[in-house]
Amino acid sequence: MILLVVLAFCVLLVLGVPVAYSMAVSSIVVIAADPALPSTIIAQKIFTSLDSFSFIAIPMFMLAGSLMNASGITEKLIFFCRSLVGHLRGGLAHAAVITGMLMAGVSGSSVADSSAIATIMVPSLEKEGYDRGFAGALISSAGSLGPIIPPSIIMIVYSGVVSISIGKLFMAGIVPGILLGIGMMGYSYYYAKKNGIPKHAFVGIKNVGKAFLTCAGALVMPFIILGGIMSGVVTATESGILAVIYGTIYGFATRNLTVKKLLVCIQDAVSGSVQPMIVIAFASLFGYVLTYYGLAELIGGFITSFTTNKYVVLMLIFVIIYIAGMFIESTAILLILVPVFAPLIPVFGFDPLHFAIVCIISLVLGGISPPVGIVMYVVSSVTHTELGRIIRQVWPFVAIFTAGVMLVIFVPQVALFIPNLLGG
């Protein structure tokens, strides 16, 4: 039966059926063909997969990000970051990375962050002398820090699958996300120096202070989210609700948000939440079918027979998730593969947070890698840049993410430092 469900899924994908519906149809076909599985399991699994208080955080963080964009925060953040590091070699590229890191602290969506930054930064980077393909690859990668630096929609879904604390998972992503950002800035410096990108004069502390004040109100939002969770005052879902309330007040107070814009933001958040929710529902059913027929035991047995070294196991898991993520949407991969790999956590003595961060960065890396690379497609579309130009320039950033995964695999404290510090 495992062969049947996998074969049906692959055939549907080849025929061009969307991933979510491929999972649904292949699962339903197998359930209908097996008398031991009642048809009521279909509705039951779809309902229970979405019946989670934690998942309310998904539309909340999406709405918070939309409100910040509608309030002009993206332009303000870019202006501040540019005044802060614009005088360094590769300053504008550094500003794009730092903006991506700050935006990651609001929405948690790589697609939303990348598209918001790309429309402003790609033309500016090109005007400075950067290749347009490099600009697209840089912003695709910087925007992809959204699922790693909290809040993160992928982390919310992961916590629902593995029953791990969202707050601790959020904290585990901070240091890896910052290190990846530093790696991108290092490569941007090398690129700018190699291609003779000119430096600019420092605008002065006074102007940096003025730029900070223009976006200080917006920078409060990440502190609301992270501060509330780290202090234990609110849950991740409640922090998302507080972020929406603050974003609405901030938008109307600065007169950048109108009732019409607010309605558009709500519509965007709802439509943006529907896709991951559909994927969660059908992927949960698909994952249940695979688990029911013993795929987890099959893969676990294969891995344990192949090696007993936990670092080799983590590298195998990284490779599998990365390759799958190159072709299939990250939420679907998470819901299909993580339940299969999760039983290996106690077998090899992995720290659940360490294991989670390895999986999440692997998923993000798949999302910026050809042939699918959904984030690259979005940046290519909104900036009218040929996808091939971005693909040619994305490989150094793929290498940076790969190095980041390897660092987390072999030095678990990179992910565990802040959770352990707060736990102590």
MIRO-149843 format. One record per residue (C-alpha): residue in one letter; y, z, x. Coordinates in Angstrom, 3 decimals. Layout:
// residues N
<A; <Y; Z; X>>
...
// end
This chain:
// residues 424
<M; <0.000; 0.000; 0.000>>
<I; <2.360; 0.648; 2.918>>
<L; <1.857; -2.932; 4.020>>
<L; <2.592; -4.190; 0.499>>
<V; <5.850; -2.270; 0.094>>
<V; <7.097; -3.236; 3.574>>
<L; <6.119; -6.869; 3.069>>
<A; <7.821; -7.031; -0.335>>
<F; <10.964; -5.450; 1.138>>
<C; <11.095; -7.915; 4.056>>
<V; <10.498; -10.953; 1.827>>
<L; <13.331; -9.917; -0.498>>
<L; <15.672; -9.414; 2.463>>
<V; <14.835; -12.873; 3.815>>
<L; <15.560; -14.332; 0.369>>
<G; <19.035; -12.812; 0.535>>
<V; <18.576; -9.984; -1.971>>
<P; <20.950; -7.066; -1.183>>
<V; <19.322; -4.206; 0.721>>
<A; <19.623; -1.670; -2.109>>
<Y; <17.957; -3.954; -4.647>>
<S; <15.302; -5.019; -2.145>>
<M; <14.328; -1.377; -1.777>>
<A; <14.360; -0.830; -5.545>>
<V; <12.273; -3.880; -6.448>>
<S; <9.684; -3.366; -3.694>>
<S; <9.289; 0.296; -4.706>>
<I; <8.935; -0.512; -8.403>>
<V; <6.355; -3.228; -7.673>>
<V; <4.183; -0.805; -5.704>>
<I; <4.546; 1.987; -8.274>>
<A; <3.562; -0.415; -11.054>>
<A; <0.533; -1.542; -9.048>>
<D; <-0.708; 2.000; -8.351>>
<P; <-2.088; 3.908; -11.381>>
<A; <-1.821; 7.169; -9.445>>
<L; <1.977; 6.963; -9.506>>
<P; <3.546; 7.417; -12.972>>
<S; <6.461; 5.129; -13.810>>
<T; <8.561; 8.194; -14.694>>
<I; <8.828; 8.889; -10.961>>
<I; <11.348; 6.041; -10.717>>
<A; <13.958; 7.675; -12.945>>
<Q; <13.164; 11.116; -11.569>>
<K; <13.732; 10.182; -7.926>>
<I; <16.880; 8.161; -8.639>>
<F; <18.398; 11.031; -10.630>>
<T; <17.455; 13.855; -8.258>>
<S; <18.701; 11.915; -5.228>>
<L; <22.225; 11.844; -6.698>>
<D; <22.147; 15.275; -8.332>>
<S; <23.845; 16.979; -5.390>>
<F; <27.082; 18.971; -5.215>>
<S; <27.494; 17.872; -1.585>>
<F; <27.727; 14.196; -2.554>>
<I; <30.916; 14.895; -4.521>>
<A; <32.540; 15.026; -1.083>>
<I; <31.993; 11.282; -0.616>>
<P; <34.542; 10.049; -3.205>>
<M; <36.843; 12.963; -2.296>>
<F; <37.117; 11.982; 1.374>>
<M; <37.428; 8.312; 0.443>>
<L; <40.256; 9.153; -1.941>>
<A; <41.933; 11.348; 0.688>>
<G; <41.841; 8.437; 3.137>>
<S; <43.230; 6.020; 0.536>>
<L; <46.062; 8.432; -0.275>>
<M; <46.990; 8.743; 3.390>>
<N; <47.027; 4.958; 3.820>>
<A; <49.102; 4.505; 0.663>>
<S; <51.529; 7.109; 1.999>>
<G; <52.172; 5.038; 5.111>>
<I; <50.312; 7.423; 7.395>>
<T; <48.588; 4.669; 9.389>>
<E; <51.892; 3.232; 10.621>>
<K; <53.213; 6.732; 11.436>>
<L; <50.106; 7.677; 13.396>>
<I; <50.234; 4.440; 15.388>>
<F; <53.937; 5.018; 16.139>>
<F; <53.233; 8.566; 17.335>>
<C; <50.223; 7.576; 19.453>>
<R; <52.131; 4.686; 20.992>>
<S; <55.047; 6.940; 21.957>>
<L; <52.570; 9.429; 23.456>>
<V; <50.465; 7.098; 25.652>>
<G; <52.272; 3.742; 25.495>>
<H; <53.619; 4.133; 29.035>>
<L; <50.122; 4.284; 30.558>>
<R; <48.226; 1.232; 31.767>>
<G; <46.587; -0.143; 28.619>>
<G; <48.840; 2.115; 26.543>>
<L; <48.709; 0.164; 23.297>>
<A; <44.907; 0.018; 23.463>>
<H; <44.859; 3.773; 24.119>>
<A; <47.079; 4.242; 21.079>>
<A; <44.601; 2.265; 18.958>>
<V; <41.729; 4.514; 20.089>>
<I; <43.640; 7.757; 19.497>>
<T; <44.730; 6.487; 16.078>>
<G; <41.075; 5.788; 15.277>>
<M; <40.175; 9.336; 16.302>>
<L; <42.918; 10.837; 14.144>>
<M; <42.078; 8.608; 11.179>>
<A; <38.448; 9.703; 11.553>>
<G; <39.632; 13.223; 10.762>>
<V; <40.699; 12.121; 7.281>>
<S; <38.412; 9.564; 5.637>>
<G; <35.057; 9.556; 7.450>>
<S; <34.554; 5.846; 6.742>>
<S; <34.376; 3.400; 9.659>>
<V; <35.095; 0.405; 7.412>>
<A; <38.189; 1.997; 5.847>>
<D; <39.573; 3.225; 9.182>>
<S; <38.951; -0.047; 11.024>>
<S; <40.516; -2.238; 8.339>>
<A; <43.593; 0.001; 8.058>>
<I; <44.214; 0.018; 11.822>>
<A; <43.271; -3.617; 12.449>>
<T; <45.895; -5.181; 10.201>>
<I; <48.652; -3.502; 12.211>>
<M; <47.242; -3.263; 15.714>>
<V; <45.489; -6.599; 16.316>>
<P; <48.713; -8.699; 16.133>>
<S; <50.534; -6.114; 18.283>>
<L; <47.769; -6.053; 20.889>>
<E; <47.725; -9.863; 21.026>>
<K; <51.494; -9.938; 21.506>>
<E; <51.093; -7.528; 24.450>>
<G; <48.700; -9.961; 26.136>>
<Y; <45.316; -8.640; 25.030>>
<D; <42.706; -11.171; 23.970>>
<R; <42.404; -11.207; 20.177>>
<G; <38.639; -10.824; 20.464>>
<F; <39.085; -7.722; 22.645>>
<A; <41.528; -6.276; 20.115>>
<G; <39.039; -6.794; 17.280>>
<A; <36.165; -5.298; 19.297>>
<L; <38.287; -2.312; 20.353>>
<I; <39.371; -1.480; 16.815>>
<S; <35.866; -2.033; 15.416>>
<S; <34.622; 0.537; 17.930>>
<A; <37.512; 2.995; 17.539>>
<G; <37.234; 2.815; 13.753>>
<S; <33.510; 3.508; 14.059>>
<L; <34.296; 7.012; 15.304>>
<G; <34.841; 7.863; 11.618>>
<P; <31.170; 8.703; 10.958>>
<I; <30.988; 10.843; 14.141>>
<I; <34.240; 12.823; 14.138>>
<P; <34.367; 14.973; 10.978>>
<P; <34.638; 14.571; 8.087>>
<S; <31.843; 12.000; 7.899>>
<I; <30.250; 10.360; 4.894>>
<I; <27.102; 9.593; 6.901>>
<M; <26.833; 13.277; 7.832>>
<I; <27.158; 14.277; 4.188>>
<V; <24.282; 11.956; 3.275>>
<Y; <22.244; 13.188; 6.254>>
<S; <22.676; 16.818; 5.229>>
<G; <21.443; 15.965; 1.748>>
<V; <18.311; 14.348; 3.169>>
<V; <17.389; 16.988; 5.757>>
<S; <18.976; 20.072; 4.125>>
<I; <21.140; 20.974; 7.103>>
<S; <24.542; 22.704; 7.003>>
<I; <27.306; 20.115; 6.565>>
<G; <29.811; 22.410; 8.257>>
<K; <27.675; 22.807; 11.399>>
<L; <26.896; 19.100; 11.430>>
<F; <30.606; 18.306; 11.236>>
<M; <31.285; 20.605; 14.200>>
<A; <28.474; 19.003; 16.220>>
<G; <30.200; 15.610; 16.016>>
<I; <33.541; 16.655; 17.504>>
<V; <32.747; 16.657; 21.237>>
<P; <30.589; 13.479; 21.208>>
<G; <33.278; 11.681; 19.211>>
<I; <36.029; 12.708; 21.637>>
<L; <33.933; 11.699; 24.660>>
<L; <33.258; 8.282; 23.133>>
<G; <36.996; 7.868; 22.548>>
<I; <37.710; 8.768; 26.185>>
<G; <35.109; 6.211; 27.266>>
<M; <36.868; 3.498; 25.234>>
<M; <40.204; 4.460; 26.754>>
<G; <38.677; 4.240; 30.238>>
<Y; <37.457; 0.711; 29.586>>
<S; <40.838; -0.209; 28.036>>
<Y; <42.532; 0.929; 31.260>>
<Y; <40.145; -1.241; 33.309>>
<Y; <40.691; -4.242; 30.998>>
<A; <44.477; -3.901; 31.095>>
<K; <44.544; -3.587; 34.887>>
<K; <42.155; -6.514; 35.369>>
<N; <44.179; -8.785; 33.070>>
<G; <47.626; -7.714; 34.247>>
<I; <48.757; -6.162; 30.957>>
<P; <52.255; -4.759; 31.650>>
<K; <53.125; -1.084; 31.360>>
<H; <56.120; 0.229; 29.440>>
<A; <58.611; 2.933; 30.296>>
<F; <57.987; 6.398; 28.918>>
<V; <60.057; 6.880; 25.770>>
<G; <60.818; 10.499; 26.673>>
<I; <59.721; 13.875; 25.371>>
<K; <62.496; 13.891; 22.781>>
<N; <61.307; 10.652; 21.204>>
<V; <57.691; 11.805; 21.321>>
<G; <58.786; 14.916; 19.456>>
<K; <60.582; 12.825; 16.857>>
<A; <57.518; 10.615; 16.409>>
<F; <55.373; 13.721; 16.000>>
<L; <57.663; 15.087; 13.315>>
<T; <57.416; 11.838; 11.325>>
<C; <53.650; 12.257; 10.994>>
<A; <53.316; 16.044; 11.255>>
<G; <52.834; 16.376; 7.520>>
<A; <49.991; 13.908; 7.597>>
<L; <48.316; 15.588; 10.590>>
<V; <47.958; 18.704; 8.471>>
<M; <45.153; 17.045; 6.499>>
<P; <42.528; 17.103; 9.275>>
<F; <43.388; 20.773; 9.874>>
<I; <42.879; 21.495; 6.182>>
<I; <39.472; 19.847; 6.291>>
<L; <38.221; 21.215; 9.610>>
<G; <40.026; 24.556; 9.455>>
<G; <38.689; 25.324; 5.995>>
<I; <35.113; 24.489; 6.977>>
<M; <35.204; 26.213; 10.387>>
<S; <36.663; 29.392; 8.909>>
<G; <34.034; 29.441; 6.183>>
<V; <36.686; 29.641; 3.471>>
<V; <35.573; 26.425; 1.774>>
<T; <32.574; 24.110; 1.767>>
<A; <32.812; 20.486; 2.884>>
<T; <33.064; 19.344; -0.741>>
<E; <35.798; 21.869; -1.506>>
<S; <37.713; 20.856; 1.626>>
<G; <37.600; 17.257; 0.384>>
<I; <39.112; 18.344; -2.925>>
<L; <41.850; 20.274; -1.080>>
<A; <42.537; 17.192; 1.060>>
<V; <42.985; 15.067; -2.084>>
<I; <45.379; 17.632; -3.583>>
<Y; <47.379; 17.812; -0.354>>
<G; <47.368; 14.025; 0.071>>
<T; <48.719; 13.566; -3.461>>
<I; <51.465; 16.159; -2.970>>
<Y; <52.361; 14.713; 0.447>>
<G; <52.500; 11.161; -0.914>>
<F; <54.813; 12.028; -3.813>>
<A; <56.939; 14.358; -1.649>>
<T; <57.593; 11.584; 0.878>>
<R; <58.176; 9.110; -1.992>>
<N; <55.629; 6.709; -0.526>>
<L; <53.181; 7.290; -3.354>>
<T; <53.771; 6.242; -6.946>>
<V; <51.665; 6.655; -10.058>>
<K; <50.684; 2.997; -9.801>>
<K; <49.612; 3.427; -6.163>>
<L; <47.731; 6.598; -7.071>>
<L; <45.727; 4.746; -9.703>>
<V; <44.923; 2.013; -7.163>>
<C; <43.789; 4.684; -4.679>>
<I; <41.508; 6.235; -7.292>>
<Q; <40.096; 2.823; -8.151>>
<D; <39.471; 2.079; -4.451>>
<A; <37.774; 5.442; -3.946>>
<V; <35.523; 4.939; -6.971>>
<S; <34.546; 1.390; -6.005>>
<G; <34.050; 2.480; -2.394>>
<S; <31.776; 5.332; -3.487>>
<V; <29.602; 3.236; -5.797>>
<Q; <27.993; 1.227; -2.990>>
<P; <26.733; 4.200; -0.927>>
<M; <25.618; 5.957; -4.131>>
<I; <23.539; 2.937; -5.190>>
<V; <22.041; 2.767; -1.707>>
<I; <21.290; 6.513; -1.779>>
<A; <19.568; 6.238; -5.149>>
<F; <17.324; 3.284; -4.320>>
<A; <16.713; 4.252; -0.681>>
<S; <15.539; 7.689; -1.834>>
<L; <12.994; 6.023; -4.118>>
<F; <11.929; 3.673; -1.318>>
<G; <11.658; 6.558; 1.133>>
<Y; <9.566; 8.552; -1.328>>
<V; <7.100; 5.672; -1.700>>
<L; <6.792; 5.291; 2.078>>
<T; <6.311; 9.037; 2.504>>
<Y; <3.780; 9.186; -0.347>>
<Y; <1.605; 6.623; 1.423>>
<G; <1.794; 8.506; 4.719>>
<L; <4.213; 6.441; 6.801>>
<A; <5.670; 9.605; 8.373>>
<E; <2.236; 10.770; 9.527>>
<L; <1.400; 7.263; 10.751>>
<I; <4.545; 6.943; 12.877>>
<G; <4.363; 10.571; 13.990>>
<G; <0.772; 10.097; 15.093>>
<F; <1.660; 6.927; 16.975>>
<I; <4.560; 8.576; 18.811>>
<T; <2.613; 11.720; 19.729>>
<S; <-0.276; 9.600; 21.001>>
<F; <2.152; 7.550; 23.066>>
<T; <4.068; 10.436; 24.679>>
<T; <4.586; 14.207; 24.530>>
<N; <7.937; 14.132; 26.339>>
<K; <10.632; 15.031; 23.813>>
<Y; <13.301; 13.039; 25.650>>
<V; <11.172; 9.907; 25.537>>
<V; <10.601; 10.558; 21.824>>
<L; <14.366; 10.782; 21.218>>
<M; <14.918; 7.547; 23.131>>
<L; <12.230; 5.817; 21.046>>
<I; <13.890; 7.069; 17.858>>
<F; <17.262; 5.846; 19.161>>
<V; <15.864; 2.364; 19.853>>
<I; <14.166; 2.125; 16.430>>
<I; <17.262; 3.271; 14.508>>
<Y; <19.560; 1.085; 16.599>>
<I; <17.504; -2.074; 16.086>>
<A; <17.143; -1.385; 12.347>>
<G; <20.882; -0.676; 12.106>>
<M; <21.663; -4.088; 13.575>>
<F; <20.274; -5.702; 10.417>>
<I; <20.511; -3.118; 7.594>>
<E; <23.372; -0.953; 6.299>>
<S; <23.528; 2.461; 7.986>>
<T; <23.146; 4.604; 4.836>>
<A; <19.971; 2.745; 3.887>>
<I; <18.527; 3.135; 7.389>>
<L; <19.329; 6.844; 7.354>>
<L; <17.572; 7.381; 4.034>>
<I; <14.539; 5.293; 5.034>>
<L; <13.932; 6.453; 8.601>>
<V; <15.287; 10.004; 8.889>>
<P; <12.722; 11.443; 6.405>>
<V; <10.052; 9.688; 8.484>>
<F; <11.298; 11.142; 11.781>>
<A; <12.353; 14.579; 10.491>>
<P; <8.788; 16.049; 10.661>>
<L; <8.944; 15.519; 14.444>>
<I; <11.725; 18.145; 14.749>>
<P; <9.405; 21.202; 14.691>>
<V; <6.602; 19.365; 16.540>>
<F; <8.754; 18.758; 19.629>>
<G; <11.089; 21.726; 19.183>>
<F; <14.260; 19.702; 18.661>>
<D; <17.400; 21.495; 17.579>>
<P; <18.104; 19.983; 14.111>>
<L; <21.813; 19.488; 14.938>>
<H; <21.015; 17.803; 18.250>>
<F; <18.500; 15.526; 16.550>>
<A; <21.006; 14.684; 13.805>>
<I; <23.789; 13.640; 16.186>>
<V; <21.401; 11.374; 18.122>>
<C; <20.435; 9.677; 14.848>>
<I; <24.030; 9.349; 13.625>>
<I; <25.429; 7.827; 16.835>>
<S; <22.453; 5.444; 16.879>>
<L; <23.327; 4.375; 13.325>>
<V; <26.988; 3.857; 14.246>>
<L; <26.002; 1.794; 17.290>>
<G; <23.892; -0.476; 15.079>>
<G; <26.933; -0.943; 12.835>>
<I; <29.048; -2.472; 15.625>>
<S; <26.280; -4.605; 17.110>>
<P; <25.461; -8.228; 16.273>>
<P; <24.008; -9.939; 14.339>>
<V; <25.196; -7.943; 11.311>>
<G; <27.821; -5.519; 12.664>>
<I; <29.461; -4.842; 9.297>>
<V; <32.556; -3.260; 10.886>>
<M; <33.146; -6.372; 12.993>>
<Y; <32.893; -8.538; 9.870>>
<V; <35.561; -6.424; 8.165>>
<V; <37.936; -6.545; 11.145>>
<S; <37.317; -10.283; 11.526>>
<S; <38.133; -10.807; 7.844>>
<V; <41.312; -8.710; 7.588>>
<T; <42.775; -10.092; 10.841>>
<H; <41.591; -13.708; 10.431>>
<T; <39.906; -13.566; 13.839>>
<E; <36.823; -15.630; 14.638>>
<L; <33.780; -13.357; 14.599>>
<G; <32.427; -15.017; 17.735>>
<R; <35.494; -13.918; 19.722>>
<I; <34.928; -10.298; 18.710>>
<I; <31.197; -10.448; 19.453>>
<R; <31.848; -11.747; 22.982>>
<Q; <34.091; -8.758; 23.699>>
<V; <32.133; -6.002; 21.912>>
<W; <29.338; -5.534; 24.474>>
<P; <31.217; -3.139; 26.803>>
<F; <31.837; -0.916; 23.773>>
<V; <28.160; -1.141; 22.830>>
<A; <27.423; 0.050; 26.381>>
<I; <29.843; 2.972; 25.949>>
<F; <28.126; 4.061; 22.722>>
<T; <24.708; 3.679; 24.368>>
<A; <25.831; 5.861; 27.264>>
<G; <27.114; 8.365; 24.693>>
<V; <23.716; 8.519; 22.981>>
<M; <21.959; 8.992; 26.330>>
<L; <24.366; 11.800; 27.226>>
<V; <23.678; 13.592; 23.940>>
<I; <19.907; 13.098; 24.344>>
<F; <19.740; 14.589; 27.852>>
<V; <22.587; 17.121; 27.517>>
<P; <22.158; 18.673; 24.039>>
<Q; <25.090; 21.052; 24.611>>
<V; <27.443; 18.094; 24.197>>
<A; <26.623; 18.292; 20.487>>
<L; <25.735; 21.991; 20.264>>
<F; <28.645; 23.550; 22.145>>
<I; <31.062; 24.004; 19.233>>
<P; <28.405; 24.977; 16.611>>
<N; <26.991; 27.569; 19.048>>
<L; <30.478; 28.820; 19.893>>
<L; <31.350; 29.288; 16.233>>
<G; <27.921; 30.698; 15.478>>
<G; <28.350; 33.297; 18.183>>
// end
